[in-house]
Every structure is written in structure tokens, then in C-alpha cells.
Amino acid sequence: MLVLVGVLTWVLVAPGDDEDEPYVAPVPTETPAGIDPAGAAEALQRLVSALTGGERTAATELAAPEDTTTAARLGDLVDTAVAARLTDVTLRYIDDDGGLAADGTWAAVVDATWAYAGFDPEPNATEVSVRFRGTDDGVAIAGIGGGTLRTPVWMTGPVQVDRSSDLLVVAASGTDLAAYVRLARAAVPTVSSVVTSWRPRLVVEVPADGAALEAALGVEPGYYGQIAAVTGAAGTVVPGAPVHVFVNPDVFSGLGRAGREVVLAHEATHVATDAPSSEGPTWLTEGFADYVALRETTLPLTRTAGQVAQQVRDDGLPQALPTAADFDTRGPHLGAVYESSWLISVTLADRGDAARLEDFYTAVSAGTPVDEALRRDFDWSEADLVRAWRARLAALPGA
């Protein structure tokens, strides 16, 4: 969001005795004492120069002399910028946020952009919180991130970076970077075997924990409490925004190796097909991603469809395809919904093949109505699909 601040004087002349008394709009409230927007804006531009120039010392000097914690944080940002090859970095002061605190610092809303060179076709953009402090030498930076605004993963502190021509992994310090790289590397051929048009460019971001994930994506606490990973924009969600995979370590770390491989292949499929921009129903975007991720698996149905089998046993067969509301991230049957959506794609692939399923997915994602695409690619109506899917659910072990 772009905020323009200015002073407008409106002169409204009405007929009668008031013709010589124009109305003047009241002047906006002055900046609170102790807050220096111009000095803060200058500090931000110096930080941008340090980030783009790889100048760690120049960044650390933007903190107050006694603030060694912030100095180290700013230096870490430079190290990250160099390792990840950040480009298109801008930091623009918007407005103070909450006034001057008792310790002499103030928070400000800052419009930030950045891109990972070679991976992001357009810059990421979001608003972040930055703290400042007035000093005898001007304005110092006193903190990065936090508050109610997003905190991008690369801004959260020391991170680890692994970069190759087709894969970039940015992970919080202390995580097993090599393990994430191996899993992401294995996901690429899994996805490419079905989504043959994909030119692999995969970015995986691993924050320190679930709370840091939610801060990076700007959602309320607990929103992704059941989710091992999510694919989405690193900043404001707009058409053309870069799409990255974000891991929730709190859930992901509890999975076995096979589960981790499936999760990353699922999310990489979303990247390969630009799923966030899809016009298709959620059951198709999620079911297709699971179809790709599980296509070569040897896991038994008791593992891959155990939750939906339990739901069928308890509640009976569903009467219709899943709705978007069924995919509530905090819903009680989220796992079963994903499994049932996977089985829809399996049903379609059995009717045709993987290539025909991909054609169907691509057409529906581009706006073709589901029923029209079904008749063209599978010679089925939606009612035919529902009947075949229900029969598959009824035949599940334990259903």
C-alpha cells in the first residue's frame, strides 16, 4: 500500500455574506517530538547502499554505538544479501507507528522490496516494521522486523543460504540446511516428470519456527498450525508476485523422510504450476499437487488415504466434491480433505493418464469450466467424476 502525505487547501466559496471567507482544511498533526522521519529515511538509504554493496561494516555502523545486538543483526542482513544475491532492494519510510517509546525509540512502517537474482522475475514487496533512535550523530537503526507487520525470512536474523542455478534455500540459523537442500533437490525431478513445461526455479524458505513462518506470511498466530509447508508470495499478494515455498519447521520436523519428500514435492508442484494464480477449485490444485508428489510412492493406501477412510467409515461417503471451505487450515478434517482431493486426481489419471490430467489441470487453472474440461479430456461429466470418486473411496481399506 502506497501512502501519500500532503497538505491540501480547499477554497469553497458560497454565495452570500461568506464569499470573502474561504474554508481552509486543518493542517495535519505535526510529527511528535523526538521522531525524525528525514533522519530515519536517510538511515534506511544508507542501509540499502550497504546491502547492495555488500558492506557489512557500513551496515553495523547504522546502529547506536552501544547497541551491539542491532549492529550484529544489520551485519547479518548484509551477509544474507551477498549470499542470496539480493537485488531490487528498497526501503522507504512511510510513517511512524505508535509514537516515541520510553526508551527513546520509535517504530515506523517501512515499504520494502527485494528480489533473489535469477529466481524472482519481479521484486517482492511488503511493509515491515523498523525501529529508530535519535543520537547526537543523527538517527540510528534500533531494530528490524516484529510488530504486526510481516518480517521476511531474510530479515529475521542470521540465516544460511545454499544457492545453485535452479534451487535457492534460505534457512534460519540452526536448521539442517543440507537436509532441506537434499529434499528440495529430490523434488525437482519428481515434479518435472509430470509438469514437463517447468523450467525449474525453486526457492525454499525455512524460518526458525511456526511463529516466524506466520510472521513472514502476515497471518494470525495458529493459522498454519497444522501445515508442514505452504506456497505463496513472500510479500504482498499481487499478480506476478514471486512464488516461494515456506516450511513450517514445527510440523515438518515431525514427519518421516517419506513425508518430508512428499511435502516438498507437493509444494514444488504449486511453484511449477503457479498455483496461487490458478482459477481452478482448491480440490484440483491440491489434489494435483499430491498426485505429482505421490505418483511414484510405494506407501500403502492405509498411509496415504487413512484419514479419509476413517471419515468415510464414520460419516459415510461424501455427496459432492470438496469445497474451498473444506480446506480451512484449522479445520478438524484437513488431512482427510487433502487425501480425498488426491484420490480425485488419481481417479482422473486412471481414466486417462498423467499427461491428460496435466492438460485438464492447466485448462481449468486458466479458467475453463470444470465440466467443459472434463468432457473434452475424459468424456465425463462432473456427475460421472463424483460417482467414480465415491466408488474409489468406498473401496479404501478400512472405509
C-alpha positions in Angstrom: 0.0 0.0 0.0 1.3 3.4 -1.0 0.6 6.2 1.4 0.9 9.8 0.1 1.1 12.5 2.7 0.4 16.1 1.8 -1.5 19.2 2.7 -4.4 20.3 0.6 -6.1 23.7 1.0 -9.7 23.7 -0.4 -11.3 27.1 -1.1 -15.0 26.7 -1.1 -16.9 30.0 -1.9 -20.6 30.0 -1.2 -22.9 32.8 -2.3 -23.9 35.4 0.3 -22.0 37.1 3.1 -19.3 34.3 3.3 -17.9 34.9 -0.1 -14.7 36.5 1.3 -14.1 33.8 3.9 -12.6 30.7 2.2 -12.6 27.4 4.1 -9.1 26.2 4.8 -8.6 22.5 5.7 -6.9 22.0 9.1 -3.2 21.3 9.0 -2.3 17.6 9.8 -0.9 16.8 13.2 2.8 17.6 13.5 5.4 14.8 13.9 5.7 14.0 17.6 8.8 15.5 19.3 11.8 13.2 19.1 10.8 11.5 15.9 12.9 12.4 12.9 11.4 11.0 9.7 14.0 12.6 7.5 16.9 11.2 9.5 15.3 7.8 9.6 14.8 7.9 5.8 18.5 8.7 5.4 19.5 5.8 7.6 17.4 3.5 5.5 19.0 4.6 2.3 22.4 4.1 3.9 21.3 0.5 4.8 20.2 -0.1 1.2 23.6 1.0 0.0 25.3 -1.3 2.4 23.1 -4.2 1.4 23.6 -3.7 -2.3 27.3 -3.1 -1.9 28.0 -5.9 0.4 29.4 -3.5 3.0 29.0 -5.2 6.4 30.8 -2.5 8.4 28.7 0.3 6.9 25.6 -1.6 8.0 26.8 -2.2 11.6 27.6 1.5 11.9 24.0 2.4 11.4 23.2 1.1 14.9 23.9 3.2 18.0 27.4 2.6 19.4 26.2 0.7 22.5 23.6 -1.4 20.6 25.7 -4.4 19.6 22.7 -6.6 19.1 21.2 -4.5 16.4 24.7 -3.9 14.9 25.1 -7.7 14.5 21.6 -8.0 13.1 22.4 -5.4 10.4 25.6 -7.1 9.6 23.8 -10.4 9.2 21.4 -8.7 6.7 24.4 -7.8 4.5 25.8 -11.3 4.7 22.4 -12.7 3.6 22.1 -10.1 0.8 25.5 -11.2 -0.6 24.9 -15.0 -0.2 21.4 -14.9 -1.7 22.3 -12.3 -4.3 19.5 -9.8 -3.3 18.6 -7.3 -5.9 16.0 -4.6 -6.3 16.4 -3.7 -2.6 14.5 -0.6 -1.5 13.5 0.7 2.0 11.1 3.6 2.1 10.0 5.4 5.3 6.2 5.7 5.3 5.1 6.9 8.8 5.8 6.5 12.5 3.8 3.7 14.2 2.8 4.4 17.8 4.9 7.4 18.8 8.0 7.7 20.9 8.6 5.0 23.4 10.0 5.5 26.9 13.5 4.3 25.8 13.6 7.0 23.1 13.0 4.7 20.2 10.1 4.7 17.8 8.7 2.2 15.3 8.0 3.1 11.7 6.2 1.5 8.8 8.7 0.9 6.0 7.9 -0.1 2.5 10.4 -2.8 1.5 11.2 -4.5 -1.8 13.7 -7.2 -2.7 14.3 -10.0 -5.2 16.5 -13.1 -5.4 18.5 -12.6 -8.6 17.9 -15.4 -11.1 14.8 -16.6 -9.2 12.3 -13.8 -8.8 11.0 -12.3 -12.1 9.5 -9.4 -10.1 10.5 -7.9 -6.8 8.8 -9.0 -3.6 7.1 -6.1 -1.8 5.7 -5.7 1.7 5.6 -3.3 4.7 7.9 -4.1 7.6 8.5 -2.5 10.9 11.8 -0.8 11.7 12.8 0.9 15.0 14.9 4.0 15.2 16.6 6.1 17.8 17.8 9.6 17.7 21.5 10.1 18.6 23.9 13.0 18.7 25.1 12.0 15.3 21.7 11.6 13.7 19.2 8.7 13.6 20.3 5.2 14.3 18.5 2.0 13.4 17.4 0.2 16.6 15.6 -2.9 15.3 14.3 -4.7 12.2 11.0 -6.6 12.0 8.5 -7.6 14.5 5.2 -5.9 15.4 2.1 -6.6 13.5 3.7 -6.3 10.0 5.4 -9.0 8.0 9.0 -9.9 8.8 10.5 -11.6 5.7 12.7 -14.7 6.5 15.9 -13.0 5.3 15.3 -10.2 7.8 14.8 -12.4 10.8 18.4 -12.7 11.8 21.4 -14.9 10.8 20.3 -17.3 8.1 22.0 -19.9 6.0 21.9 -19.9 2.2 22.5 -22.6 -0.4 22.3 -21.4 -4.0 22.6 -23.2 -7.3 21.3 -22.5 -10.8 17.8 -23.9 -10.2 17.5 -24.0 -6.4 17.8 -21.5 -3.6 17.3 -22.4 0.1 17.3 -19.7 2.7 17.1 -21.2 6.2 17.3 -19.8 9.7 20.5 -20.4 11.6 20.5 -23.7 13.5 18.4 -25.6 11.0 19.8 -28.5 9.0 20.4 -26.7 5.7 21.9 -29.6 3.9 18.8 -31.8 4.6 16.5 -29.2 3.2 18.7 -28.9 0.1 18.6 -32.7 -0.4 14.9 -32.8 -0.1 14.3 -29.8 -2.4 16.8 -31.2 -4.9 14.9 -34.5 -5.0 11.6 -32.7 -5.5 12.6 -31.1 -8.8 12.7 -34.3 -11.0 9.6 -35.6 -9.3 7.7 -32.5 -10.4 9.4 -32.2 -13.8 8.4 -35.8 -14.7 4.7 -34.6 -14.9 4.9 -30.8 -15.3 7.2 -31.1 -18.3 6.9 -27.4 -19.2 8.5 -26.3 -16.0 11.9 -24.6 -16.1 12.9 -25.3 -12.5 13.5 -22.2 -10.4 12.7 -23.2 -6.8 13.0 -21.0 -3.7 12.5 -22.7 -0.3 12.5 -20.5 2.8 12.8 -22.1 6.2 12.1 -19.8 9.2 13.1 -20.6 12.7 9.7 -21.9 13.8 6.0 -21.7 13.1 5.6 -18.3 14.7 8.3 -16.9 12.3 6.5 -18.5 9.4 3.3 -16.8 10.3 5.2 -13.5 10.7 6.8 -13.9 7.3 3.4 -14.5 5.6 1.5 -12.0 7.7 -1.2 -14.3 9.1 -2.6 -14.6 12.6 -1.0 -17.0 15.2 -2.0 -20.6 14.7 -3.2 -20.1 11.1 -0.7 -22.7 9.8 -0.5 -24.8 12.9 -1.4 -28.0 11.0 0.5 -27.2 7.9 4.0 -28.5 7.2 4.7 -26.1 4.3 2.9 -23.6 2.2 3.5 -22.0 -1.2 2.8 -18.3 -1.6 4.2 -14.8 -2.1 7.0 -13.6 0.1 5.4 -10.2 0.1 2.2 -8.6 -0.9 0.0 -10.9 -2.9 -0.4 -9.4 -6.3 -0.5 -10.8 -9.9 3.0 -11.7 -11.0 4.4 -11.8 -7.4 7.2 -14.3 -7.0 6.1 -17.7 -5.5 8.2 -19.4 -2.9 7.9 -22.5 -0.7 7.8 -21.7 3.1 8.4 -24.6 5.5 6.8 -24.8 9.0 9.6 -26.5 11.0 7.3 -27.2 13.9 5.2 -29.6 11.8 7.8 -30.5 9.1 10.3 -31.8 11.6 7.8 -34.3 13.0 7.4 -36.0 9.6 9.3 -39.1 8.5 11.6 -38.9 5.5 8.9 -40.1 3.1 6.5 -37.5 4.4 9.1 -34.7 4.0 9.8 -35.7 0.4 6.1 -35.7 -0.4 5.5 -32.3 1.2 8.3 -30.6 -0.7 7.3 -32.2 -4.0 3.7 -31.1 -3.4 4.8 -27.5 -2.8 7.2 -27.6 -5.7 4.3 -28.6 -7.9 2.5 -25.5 -6.8 5.5 -23.4 -7.8 5.8 -25.2 -11.1 2.2 -24.5 -12.0 1.9 -21.1 -10.3 -0.9 -22.5 -8.2 -1.6 -19.3 -6.3 -2.9 -17.7 -9.6 -5.0 -20.7 -10.6 -8.7 -20.1 -11.2 -9.4 -23.8 -10.6 -11.1 -25.2 -7.5 -9.0 -26.0 -4.5 -9.7 -29.7 -4.7 -7.9 -29.7 -8.1 -4.9 -27.5 -7.2 -4.2 -29.5 -4.0 -5.2 -32.9 -5.4 -3.0 -32.5 -8.5 0.0 -31.4 -6.3 -0.5 -34.6 -4.2 -0.9 -36.7 -7.3 2.5 -35.5 -8.6 4.2 -35.9 -5.2 2.8 -39.4 -4.6 2.8 -40.8 -8.1 6.0 -42.9 -7.6 5.5 -43.6 -3.9 5.3 -47.2 -2.6 3.4 -46.1 0.6 0.3 -48.2 1.2 -3.2 -46.6 1.0 -3.5 -47.1 4.7 -0.9 -44.3 5.0 -1.8 -42.1 2.0 -5.6 -42.3 2.5 -6.1 -43.5 6.1 -7.7 -40.3 7.3 -10.3 -40.1 4.6 -11.1 -43.9 5.0 -11.7 -43.2 8.7 -14.0 -40.3 7.8 -16.0 -42.4 5.3 -16.3 -45.1 8.0 -17.6 -42.5 10.5 -19.7 -40.2 8.3 -20.4 -42.1 5.1 -19.5 -41.2 1.5 -19.4 -37.5 0.6 -22.2 -36.4 -1.8 -20.1 -33.8 -3.7 -16.5 -32.7 -4.4 -14.8 -30.8 -1.6 -15.4 -27.0 -1.4 -12.9 -24.3 -0.7 -14.3 -24.0 2.9 -13.3 -27.6 3.5 -9.7 -26.6 3.2 -9.8 -24.3 6.3 -6.2 -24.7 7.7 -7.7 -25.1 11.2 -10.4 -27.5 10.3 -10.9 -30.8 12.1 -10.7 -33.0 9.0 -8.0 -31.1 6.9 -5.9 -34.3 6.3 -8.9 -36.2 5.1 -9.8 -33.4 2.7 -6.4 -33.4 1.1 -6.4 -37.2 0.8 -9.9 -37.2 -0.8 -8.7 -34.5 -3.3 -5.6 -36.6 -4.2 -8.0 -39.5 -4.9 -10.0 -37.3 -7.3 -6.8 -36.7 -9.4 -5.9 -40.4 -9.1 -9.4 -41.2 -10.5 -8.9 -38.9 -13.4 -5.4 -40.2 -14.2 -6.8 -43.7 -14.2 -9.4 -42.6 -16.7 -6.7 -41.1 -18.9 -3.1 -40.7 -17.9 -0.7 -38.2 -16.3 -0.4 -36.1 -19.4 -4.2 -35.8 -19.8 -4.5 -34.9 -16.2 -2.0 -32.1 -16.6 -3.8 -30.8 -19.6 -7.0 -30.8 -17.6 -5.4 -29.0 -14.7 -3.8 -26.4 -17.0 -7.1 -25.7 -18.8 -9.2 -25.4 -15.6 -6.5 -23.2 -13.9 -6.7 -20.9 -16.9 -10.4 -20.5 -16.5 -12.0 -23.3 -18.5 -15.1 -24.6 -16.6 -14.6 -28.0 -14.9 -17.4 -29.7 -16.6 -16.3 -28.5 -20.1 -12.7 -29.6 -19.5 -13.9 -33.0 -18.1 -15.9 -33.7 -21.3 -13.1 -32.7 -23.5 -10.3 -34.6 -21.7 -12.1 -37.5 -20.2 -15.5 -37.8 -21.8 -17.0 -37.4 -18.4 -19.5 -35.0 -16.7 -18.8 -33.8 -13.2 -21.5 -36.3 -12.0 -19.5 -39.1 -13.7 -16.4 -38.0 -11.8 -18.2 -37.8 -8.5 -19.6 -41.4 -9.0 -16.2 -42.8 -9.9 -14.5 -41.0 -7.0 -17.1 -42.2 -4.5 -16.6 -45.8 -5.7 -12.9 -45.4 -5.1 -13.5 -44.0 -1.6 -15.8 -46.9 -0.8 -13.2 -49.4 -1.8 -10.4 -48.0 0.5 -9.0 -50.3 3.2 -10.9 -49.6 6.4 -13.6 -47.4 4.8 
